[in-house]
Amino acid sequence: MPVELTFRLAGPDDWSELWPILRQVVRAADTYAYPPDLDSEAGRQLWLAGPPEQVWLAFGPDGTLLGSYKTGPNRPGPGSHVATASYLVAEASRGQGIGRAMVRHSLELARTAGYRGMQFNAVAASNVYAVKLYQDLGFVVVGAVPGAFRHPTQGFVDLLIMYCDLTAG
């Protein structure tokens, strides 16, 4: 049975709880093209940088922070009708449906906000669980940048551009 999550917007006081999750994901260097030696202040600027982005936190039934995502327009101006999002799941919470729940939540918010689609600009092809999850939820691969991601064990892998049409019923 999937974990029941509670979502709320993040604030500056949440950083001390959020930073260990971001640090863990970034240091693994196997999903995000962020510097693995990212420090707390640079991480805060990267993840909590304000409007137009929103940062959401996902809590388990006991109040434990299990993940986070940030979302907002993919591009400004004429591209602002397409959303984007980035997701973090605490290592100990993976495989429990946390990522799926966060993606669904972000898609719901994007539809409600009037976005016409959601685009992911850089999904490492080696991140097979995320690629499958996104495809299960309606995303398609619309392009790939060959060898654009340097995976720590698999070497150079493609970065995928993925898109979900939010105008379809």
PyMOL CGO cylinders between C-alpha atoms (Angstrom):
from pymol import cmd
from pymol.cgo import CYLINDER

trace = [
    CYLINDER, 0.00, 0.00, 0.00, 1.44, 3.43, -0.93, 0.3, 1, 1, 1, 1, 1, 1,
    CYLINDER, 1.44, 3.43, -0.93, 2.53, 5.79, 1.79, 0.3, 1, 1, 1, 1, 1, 1,
    CYLINDER, 2.53, 5.79, 1.79, 0.00, 8.53, 2.58, 0.3, 1, 1, 1, 1, 1, 1,
    CYLINDER, 0.00, 8.53, 2.58, 1.72, 11.87, 2.05, 0.3, 1, 1, 1, 1, 1, 1,
    CYLINDER, 1.72, 11.87, 2.05, 1.00, 15.38, 3.22, 0.3, 1, 1, 1, 1, 1, 1,
    CYLINDER, 1.00, 15.38, 3.22, 2.25, 18.19, 1.00, 0.3, 1, 1, 1, 1, 1, 1,
    CYLINDER, 2.25, 18.19, 1.00, 3.03, 21.76, 1.94, 0.3, 1, 1, 1, 1, 1, 1,
    CYLINDER, 3.03, 21.76, 1.94, 5.04, 24.62, 0.52, 0.3, 1, 1, 1, 1, 1, 1,
    CYLINDER, 5.04, 24.62, 0.52, 8.57, 24.93, 1.84, 0.3, 1, 1, 1, 1, 1, 1,
    CYLINDER, 8.57, 24.93, 1.84, 9.86, 27.95, 3.69, 0.3, 1, 1, 1, 1, 1, 1,
    CYLINDER, 9.86, 27.95, 3.69, 13.32, 29.15, 4.75, 0.3, 1, 1, 1, 1, 1, 1,
    CYLINDER, 13.32, 29.15, 4.75, 13.01, 27.36, 8.11, 0.3, 1, 1, 1, 1, 1, 1,
    CYLINDER, 13.01, 27.36, 8.11, 12.74, 23.99, 6.32, 0.3, 1, 1, 1, 1, 1, 1,
    CYLINDER, 12.74, 23.99, 6.32, 16.27, 24.10, 4.90, 0.3, 1, 1, 1, 1, 1, 1,
    CYLINDER, 16.27, 24.10, 4.90, 17.96, 22.23, 7.76, 0.3, 1, 1, 1, 1, 1, 1,
    CYLINDER, 17.96, 22.23, 7.76, 15.63, 19.26, 7.18, 0.3, 1, 1, 1, 1, 1, 1,
    CYLINDER, 15.63, 19.26, 7.18, 15.73, 19.48, 3.38, 0.3, 1, 1, 1, 1, 1, 1,
    CYLINDER, 15.73, 19.48, 3.38, 19.48, 19.94, 2.91, 0.3, 1, 1, 1, 1, 1, 1,
    CYLINDER, 19.48, 19.94, 2.91, 20.48, 16.36, 3.91, 0.3, 1, 1, 1, 1, 1, 1,
    CYLINDER, 20.48, 16.36, 3.91, 18.17, 14.95, 1.21, 0.3, 1, 1, 1, 1, 1, 1,
    CYLINDER, 18.17, 14.95, 1.21, 19.49, 17.29, -1.49, 0.3, 1, 1, 1, 1, 1, 1,
    CYLINDER, 19.49, 17.29, -1.49, 23.10, 16.69, -0.38, 0.3, 1, 1, 1, 1, 1, 1,
    CYLINDER, 23.10, 16.69, -0.38, 22.64, 12.92, -0.57, 0.3, 1, 1, 1, 1, 1, 1,
    CYLINDER, 22.64, 12.92, -0.57, 21.13, 13.06, -4.07, 0.3, 1, 1, 1, 1, 1, 1,
    CYLINDER, 21.13, 13.06, -4.07, 23.71, 15.52, -5.41, 0.3, 1, 1, 1, 1, 1, 1,
    CYLINDER, 23.71, 15.52, -5.41, 26.73, 13.71, -3.94, 0.3, 1, 1, 1, 1, 1, 1,
    CYLINDER, 26.73, 13.71, -3.94, 25.67, 10.46, -5.60, 0.3, 1, 1, 1, 1, 1, 1,
    CYLINDER, 25.67, 10.46, -5.60, 26.16, 12.30, -8.94, 0.3, 1, 1, 1, 1, 1, 1,
    CYLINDER, 26.16, 12.30, -8.94, 23.98, 9.73, -10.73, 0.3, 1, 1, 1, 1, 1, 1,
    CYLINDER, 23.98, 9.73, -10.73, 20.78, 11.69, -11.43, 0.3, 1, 1, 1, 1, 1, 1,
    CYLINDER, 20.78, 11.69, -11.43, 21.34, 15.46, -11.34, 0.3, 1, 1, 1, 1, 1, 1,
    CYLINDER, 21.34, 15.46, -11.34, 23.87, 17.51, -13.26, 0.3, 1, 1, 1, 1, 1, 1,
    CYLINDER, 23.87, 17.51, -13.26, 24.70, 19.52, -10.15, 0.3, 1, 1, 1, 1, 1, 1,
    CYLINDER, 24.70, 19.52, -10.15, 28.23, 19.73, -8.74, 0.3, 1, 1, 1, 1, 1, 1,
    CYLINDER, 28.23, 19.73, -8.74, 28.69, 16.78, -6.33, 0.3, 1, 1, 1, 1, 1, 1,
    CYLINDER, 28.69, 16.78, -6.33, 30.59, 19.05, -3.91, 0.3, 1, 1, 1, 1, 1, 1,
    CYLINDER, 30.59, 19.05, -3.91, 27.67, 21.50, -3.67, 0.3, 1, 1, 1, 1, 1, 1,
    CYLINDER, 27.67, 21.50, -3.67, 27.69, 23.19, -0.26, 0.3, 1, 1, 1, 1, 1, 1,
    CYLINDER, 27.69, 23.19, -0.26, 24.66, 24.08, 1.84, 0.3, 1, 1, 1, 1, 1, 1,
    CYLINDER, 24.66, 24.08, 1.84, 24.44, 27.73, 0.79, 0.3, 1, 1, 1, 1, 1, 1,
    CYLINDER, 24.44, 27.73, 0.79, 24.76, 26.95, -2.93, 0.3, 1, 1, 1, 1, 1, 1,
    CYLINDER, 24.76, 26.95, -2.93, 22.21, 24.16, -2.44, 0.3, 1, 1, 1, 1, 1, 1,
    CYLINDER, 22.21, 24.16, -2.44, 19.80, 26.55, -0.76, 0.3, 1, 1, 1, 1, 1, 1,
    CYLINDER, 19.80, 26.55, -0.76, 20.12, 29.00, -3.65, 0.3, 1, 1, 1, 1, 1, 1,
    CYLINDER, 20.12, 29.00, -3.65, 19.64, 26.19, -6.15, 0.3, 1, 1, 1, 1, 1, 1,
    CYLINDER, 19.64, 26.19, -6.15, 16.63, 24.51, -4.52, 0.3, 1, 1, 1, 1, 1, 1,
    CYLINDER, 16.63, 24.51, -4.52, 14.87, 27.29, -2.63, 0.3, 1, 1, 1, 1, 1, 1,
    CYLINDER, 14.87, 27.29, -2.63, 15.40, 30.13, -5.15, 0.3, 1, 1, 1, 1, 1, 1,
    CYLINDER, 15.40, 30.13, -5.15, 12.10, 31.97, -5.07, 0.3, 1, 1, 1, 1, 1, 1,
    CYLINDER, 12.10, 31.97, -5.07, 9.41, 32.98, -7.47, 0.3, 1, 1, 1, 1, 1, 1,
    CYLINDER, 9.41, 32.98, -7.47, 8.25, 31.97, -9.89, 0.3, 1, 1, 1, 1, 1, 1,
    CYLINDER, 8.25, 31.97, -9.89, 9.24, 28.55, -8.57, 0.3, 1, 1, 1, 1, 1, 1,
    CYLINDER, 9.24, 28.55, -8.57, 7.45, 26.82, -5.73, 0.3, 1, 1, 1, 1, 1, 1,
    CYLINDER, 7.45, 26.82, -5.73, 9.13, 24.24, -3.54, 0.3, 1, 1, 1, 1, 1, 1,
    CYLINDER, 9.13, 24.24, -3.54, 6.93, 21.53, -2.06, 0.3, 1, 1, 1, 1, 1, 1,
    CYLINDER, 6.93, 21.53, -2.06, 7.71, 19.15, 0.78, 0.3, 1, 1, 1, 1, 1, 1,
    CYLINDER, 7.71, 19.15, 0.78, 6.26, 15.65, 1.10, 0.3, 1, 1, 1, 1, 1, 1,
    CYLINDER, 6.26, 15.65, 1.10, 5.80, 14.32, 4.63, 0.3, 1, 1, 1, 1, 1, 1,
    CYLINDER, 5.80, 14.32, 4.63, 4.91, 10.80, 5.76, 0.3, 1, 1, 1, 1, 1, 1,
    CYLINDER, 4.91, 10.80, 5.76, 2.15, 10.04, 8.29, 0.3, 1, 1, 1, 1, 1, 1,
    CYLINDER, 2.15, 10.04, 8.29, 4.60, 10.48, 11.18, 0.3, 1, 1, 1, 1, 1, 1,
    CYLINDER, 4.60, 10.48, 11.18, 5.71, 13.92, 9.97, 0.3, 1, 1, 1, 1, 1, 1,
    CYLINDER, 5.71, 13.92, 9.97, 9.04, 12.75, 8.53, 0.3, 1, 1, 1, 1, 1, 1,
    CYLINDER, 9.04, 12.75, 8.53, 10.21, 14.63, 5.45, 0.3, 1, 1, 1, 1, 1, 1,
    CYLINDER, 10.21, 14.63, 5.45, 10.39, 12.00, 2.70, 0.3, 1, 1, 1, 1, 1, 1,
    CYLINDER, 10.39, 12.00, 2.70, 10.94, 14.16, -0.37, 0.3, 1, 1, 1, 1, 1, 1,
    CYLINDER, 10.94, 14.16, -0.37, 10.65, 17.49, -2.08, 0.3, 1, 1, 1, 1, 1, 1,
    CYLINDER, 10.65, 17.49, -2.08, 10.01, 18.92, -5.48, 0.3, 1, 1, 1, 1, 1, 1,
    CYLINDER, 10.01, 18.92, -5.48, 10.23, 22.31, -7.08, 0.3, 1, 1, 1, 1, 1, 1,
    CYLINDER, 10.23, 22.31, -7.08, 8.09, 23.49, -9.93, 0.3, 1, 1, 1, 1, 1, 1,
    CYLINDER, 8.09, 23.49, -9.93, 7.36, 26.55, -12.00, 0.3, 1, 1, 1, 1, 1, 1,
    CYLINDER, 7.36, 26.55, -12.00, 7.49, 27.73, -15.59, 0.3, 1, 1, 1, 1, 1, 1,
    CYLINDER, 7.49, 27.73, -15.59, 10.07, 25.96, -17.73, 0.3, 1, 1, 1, 1, 1, 1,
    CYLINDER, 10.07, 25.96, -17.73, 11.00, 29.22, -19.48, 0.3, 1, 1, 1, 1, 1, 1,
    CYLINDER, 11.00, 29.22, -19.48, 9.96, 32.86, -18.98, 0.3, 1, 1, 1, 1, 1, 1,
    CYLINDER, 9.96, 32.86, -18.98, 7.85, 34.97, -21.31, 0.3, 1, 1, 1, 1, 1, 1,
    CYLINDER, 7.85, 34.97, -21.31, 6.51, 33.15, -24.38, 0.3, 1, 1, 1, 1, 1, 1,
    CYLINDER, 6.51, 33.15, -24.38, 7.52, 29.80, -22.85, 0.3, 1, 1, 1, 1, 1, 1,
    CYLINDER, 7.52, 29.80, -22.85, 5.85, 30.32, -19.49, 0.3, 1, 1, 1, 1, 1, 1,
    CYLINDER, 5.85, 30.32, -19.49, 2.80, 28.21, -20.37, 0.3, 1, 1, 1, 1, 1, 1,
    CYLINDER, 2.80, 28.21, -20.37, 4.89, 25.03, -19.99, 0.3, 1, 1, 1, 1, 1, 1,
    CYLINDER, 4.89, 25.03, -19.99, 5.86, 23.93, -16.48, 0.3, 1, 1, 1, 1, 1, 1,
    CYLINDER, 5.86, 23.93, -16.48, 8.88, 22.03, -15.27, 0.3, 1, 1, 1, 1, 1, 1,
    CYLINDER, 8.88, 22.03, -15.27, 9.68, 20.21, -12.04, 0.3, 1, 1, 1, 1, 1, 1,
    CYLINDER, 9.68, 20.21, -12.04, 12.58, 18.53, -10.23, 0.3, 1, 1, 1, 1, 1, 1,
    CYLINDER, 12.58, 18.53, -10.23, 12.19, 15.87, -7.55, 0.3, 1, 1, 1, 1, 1, 1,
    CYLINDER, 12.19, 15.87, -7.55, 14.15, 14.57, -4.56, 0.3, 1, 1, 1, 1, 1, 1,
    CYLINDER, 14.15, 14.57, -4.56, 13.34, 11.43, -2.58, 0.3, 1, 1, 1, 1, 1, 1,
    CYLINDER, 13.34, 11.43, -2.58, 15.20, 10.57, 0.61, 0.3, 1, 1, 1, 1, 1, 1,
    CYLINDER, 15.20, 10.57, 0.61, 17.30, 7.45, 0.03, 0.3, 1, 1, 1, 1, 1, 1,
    CYLINDER, 17.30, 7.45, 0.03, 15.61, 5.49, 2.83, 0.3, 1, 1, 1, 1, 1, 1,
    CYLINDER, 15.61, 5.49, 2.83, 12.19, 6.26, 1.32, 0.3, 1, 1, 1, 1, 1, 1,
    CYLINDER, 12.19, 6.26, 1.32, 12.84, 5.14, -2.26, 0.3, 1, 1, 1, 1, 1, 1,
    CYLINDER, 12.84, 5.14, -2.26, 10.69, 2.41, -3.78, 0.3, 1, 1, 1, 1, 1, 1,
    CYLINDER, 10.69, 2.41, -3.78, 7.65, 3.34, -1.67, 0.3, 1, 1, 1, 1, 1, 1,
    CYLINDER, 7.65, 3.34, -1.67, 5.76, 5.47, -4.20, 0.3, 1, 1, 1, 1, 1, 1,
    CYLINDER, 5.76, 5.47, -4.20, 7.01, 8.82, -2.90, 0.3, 1, 1, 1, 1, 1, 1,
    CYLINDER, 7.01, 8.82, -2.90, 8.30, 9.92, -6.30, 0.3, 1, 1, 1, 1, 1, 1,
    CYLINDER, 8.30, 9.92, -6.30, 5.09, 8.85, -8.04, 0.3, 1, 1, 1, 1, 1, 1,
    CYLINDER, 5.09, 8.85, -8.04, 2.98, 10.78, -5.53, 0.3, 1, 1, 1, 1, 1, 1,
    CYLINDER, 2.98, 10.78, -5.53, 5.12, 13.91, -5.96, 0.3, 1, 1, 1, 1, 1, 1,
    CYLINDER, 5.12, 13.91, -5.96, 4.97, 13.75, -9.78, 0.3, 1, 1, 1, 1, 1, 1,
    CYLINDER, 4.97, 13.75, -9.78, 1.19, 13.30, -9.64, 0.3, 1, 1, 1, 1, 1, 1,
    CYLINDER, 1.19, 13.30, -9.64, 0.89, 16.22, -7.23, 0.3, 1, 1, 1, 1, 1, 1,
    CYLINDER, 0.89, 16.22, -7.23, 3.01, 18.44, -9.47, 0.3, 1, 1, 1, 1, 1, 1,
    CYLINDER, 3.01, 18.44, -9.47, 1.00, 17.51, -12.57, 0.3, 1, 1, 1, 1, 1, 1,
    CYLINDER, 1.00, 17.51, -12.57, -2.24, 18.26, -10.75, 0.3, 1, 1, 1, 1, 1, 1,
    CYLINDER, -2.24, 18.26, -10.75, -0.94, 21.67, -9.65, 0.3, 1, 1, 1, 1, 1, 1,
    CYLINDER, -0.94, 21.67, -9.65, 0.31, 22.44, -13.15, 0.3, 1, 1, 1, 1, 1, 1,
    CYLINDER, 0.31, 22.44, -13.15, -3.07, 21.60, -14.70, 0.3, 1, 1, 1, 1, 1, 1,
    CYLINDER, -3.07, 21.60, -14.70, -4.90, 23.67, -12.09, 0.3, 1, 1, 1, 1, 1, 1,
    CYLINDER, -4.90, 23.67, -12.09, -2.54, 26.60, -12.72, 0.3, 1, 1, 1, 1, 1, 1,
    CYLINDER, -2.54, 26.60, -12.72, -3.34, 26.47, -16.45, 0.3, 1, 1, 1, 1, 1, 1,
    CYLINDER, -3.34, 26.47, -16.45, -0.04, 25.12, -17.79, 0.3, 1, 1, 1, 1, 1, 1,
    CYLINDER, -0.04, 25.12, -17.79, -0.39, 23.42, -21.18, 0.3, 1, 1, 1, 1, 1, 1,
    CYLINDER, -0.39, 23.42, -21.18, 2.38, 20.91, -20.55, 0.3, 1, 1, 1, 1, 1, 1,
    CYLINDER, 2.38, 20.91, -20.55, 5.29, 19.90, -18.36, 0.3, 1, 1, 1, 1, 1, 1,
    CYLINDER, 5.29, 19.90, -18.36, 8.81, 19.53, -19.69, 0.3, 1, 1, 1, 1, 1, 1,
    CYLINDER, 8.81, 19.53, -19.69, 11.86, 17.94, -18.12, 0.3, 1, 1, 1, 1, 1, 1,
    CYLINDER, 11.86, 17.94, -18.12, 15.04, 19.29, -19.69, 0.3, 1, 1, 1, 1, 1, 1,
    CYLINDER, 15.04, 19.29, -19.69, 17.66, 16.86, -18.43, 0.3, 1, 1, 1, 1, 1, 1,
    CYLINDER, 17.66, 16.86, -18.43, 16.68, 13.37, -17.30, 0.3, 1, 1, 1, 1, 1, 1,
    CYLINDER, 16.68, 13.37, -17.30, 19.70, 11.07, -17.19, 0.3, 1, 1, 1, 1, 1, 1,
    CYLINDER, 19.70, 11.07, -17.19, 18.87, 8.06, -19.37, 0.3, 1, 1, 1, 1, 1, 1,
    CYLINDER, 18.87, 8.06, -19.37, 20.62, 5.91, -16.75, 0.3, 1, 1, 1, 1, 1, 1,
    CYLINDER, 20.62, 5.91, -16.75, 17.94, 6.92, -14.22, 0.3, 1, 1, 1, 1, 1, 1,
    CYLINDER, 17.94, 6.92, -14.22, 15.73, 4.09, -15.49, 0.3, 1, 1, 1, 1, 1, 1,
    CYLINDER, 15.73, 4.09, -15.49, 13.31, 4.18, -12.56, 0.3, 1, 1, 1, 1, 1, 1,
    CYLINDER, 13.31, 4.18, -12.56, 12.55, 7.87, -13.10, 0.3, 1, 1, 1, 1, 1, 1,
    CYLINDER, 12.55, 7.87, -13.10, 12.25, 7.45, -16.87, 0.3, 1, 1, 1, 1, 1, 1,
    CYLINDER, 12.25, 7.45, -16.87, 9.78, 4.58, -16.42, 0.3, 1, 1, 1, 1, 1, 1,
    CYLINDER, 9.78, 4.58, -16.42, 7.82, 6.50, -13.78, 0.3, 1, 1, 1, 1, 1, 1,
    CYLINDER, 7.82, 6.50, -13.78, 7.55, 9.57, -15.99, 0.3, 1, 1, 1, 1, 1, 1,
    CYLINDER, 7.55, 9.57, -15.99, 6.46, 7.46, -18.96, 0.3, 1, 1, 1, 1, 1, 1,
    CYLINDER, 6.46, 7.46, -18.96, 3.87, 5.68, -16.79, 0.3, 1, 1, 1, 1, 1, 1,
    CYLINDER, 3.87, 5.68, -16.79, 2.43, 9.10, -15.94, 0.3, 1, 1, 1, 1, 1, 1,
    CYLINDER, 2.43, 9.10, -15.94, 2.17, 10.30, -19.53, 0.3, 1, 1, 1, 1, 1, 1,
    CYLINDER, 2.17, 10.30, -19.53, 5.57, 11.75, -20.40, 0.3, 1, 1, 1, 1, 1, 1,
    CYLINDER, 5.57, 11.75, -20.40, 7.25, 10.96, -23.71, 0.3, 1, 1, 1, 1, 1, 1,
    CYLINDER, 7.25, 10.96, -23.71, 10.86, 11.36, -24.72, 0.3, 1, 1, 1, 1, 1, 1,
    CYLINDER, 10.86, 11.36, -24.72, 10.96, 14.17, -27.27, 0.3, 1, 1, 1, 1, 1, 1,
    CYLINDER, 10.96, 14.17, -27.27, 14.72, 14.36, -27.60, 0.3, 1, 1, 1, 1, 1, 1,
    CYLINDER, 14.72, 14.36, -27.60, 18.07, 13.27, -26.28, 0.3, 1, 1, 1, 1, 1, 1,
    CYLINDER, 18.07, 13.27, -26.28, 21.45, 14.94, -25.97, 0.3, 1, 1, 1, 1, 1, 1,
    CYLINDER, 21.45, 14.94, -25.97, 23.95, 12.15, -26.63, 0.3, 1, 1, 1, 1, 1, 1,
    CYLINDER, 23.95, 12.15, -26.63, 26.47, 11.56, -23.85, 0.3, 1, 1, 1, 1, 1, 1,
    CYLINDER, 26.47, 11.56, -23.85, 25.61, 14.82, -22.08, 0.3, 1, 1, 1, 1, 1, 1,
    CYLINDER, 25.61, 14.82, -22.08, 25.61, 13.30, -18.57, 0.3, 1, 1, 1, 1, 1, 1,
    CYLINDER, 25.61, 13.30, -18.57, 28.74, 11.85, -16.96, 0.3, 1, 1, 1, 1, 1, 1,
    CYLINDER, 28.74, 11.85, -16.96, 27.47, 9.04, -14.73, 0.3, 1, 1, 1, 1, 1, 1,
    CYLINDER, 27.47, 9.04, -14.73, 29.97, 7.96, -12.04, 0.3, 1, 1, 1, 1, 1, 1,
    CYLINDER, 29.97, 7.96, -12.04, 29.90, 4.26, -13.05, 0.3, 1, 1, 1, 1, 1, 1,
    CYLINDER, 29.90, 4.26, -13.05, 28.23, 4.11, -16.48, 0.3, 1, 1, 1, 1, 1, 1,
    CYLINDER, 28.23, 4.11, -16.48, 30.27, 6.86, -18.11, 0.3, 1, 1, 1, 1, 1, 1,
    CYLINDER, 30.27, 6.86, -18.11, 28.69, 9.18, -20.64, 0.3, 1, 1, 1, 1, 1, 1,
    CYLINDER, 28.69, 9.18, -20.64, 24.94, 8.64, -20.98, 0.3, 1, 1, 1, 1, 1, 1,
    CYLINDER, 24.94, 8.64, -20.98, 22.23, 10.60, -22.77, 0.3, 1, 1, 1, 1, 1, 1,
    CYLINDER, 22.23, 10.60, -22.77, 20.23, 13.37, -21.17, 0.3, 1, 1, 1, 1, 1, 1,
    CYLINDER, 20.23, 13.37, -21.17, 16.58, 12.99, -22.14, 0.3, 1, 1, 1, 1, 1, 1,
    CYLINDER, 16.58, 12.99, -22.14, 14.10, 15.77, -22.77, 0.3, 1, 1, 1, 1, 1, 1,
    CYLINDER, 14.10, 15.77, -22.77, 10.67, 14.58, -21.70, 0.3, 1, 1, 1, 1, 1, 1,
    CYLINDER, 10.67, 14.58, -21.70, 7.24, 16.16, -22.16, 0.3, 1, 1, 1, 1, 1, 1,
    CYLINDER, 7.24, 16.16, -22.16, 3.71, 15.61, -20.87, 0.3, 1, 1, 1, 1, 1, 1,
    CYLINDER, 3.71, 15.61, -20.87, 0.76, 17.27, -22.64, 0.3, 1, 1, 1, 1, 1, 1,
    CYLINDER, 0.76, 17.27, -22.64, -1.58, 18.68, -20.00, 0.3, 1, 1, 1, 1, 1, 1,
    CYLINDER, -1.58, 18.68, -20.00, -4.27, 19.76, -22.45, 0.3, 1, 1, 1, 1, 1, 1,
    CYLINDER, -4.27, 19.76, -22.45, -5.42, 16.22, -23.23, 0.3, 1, 1, 1, 1, 1, 1,
    CYLINDER, -5.42, 16.22, -23.23, -8.37, 14.93, -21.18, 0.3, 1, 1, 1, 1, 1, 1,
]
cmd.load_cgo(trace, "trace")
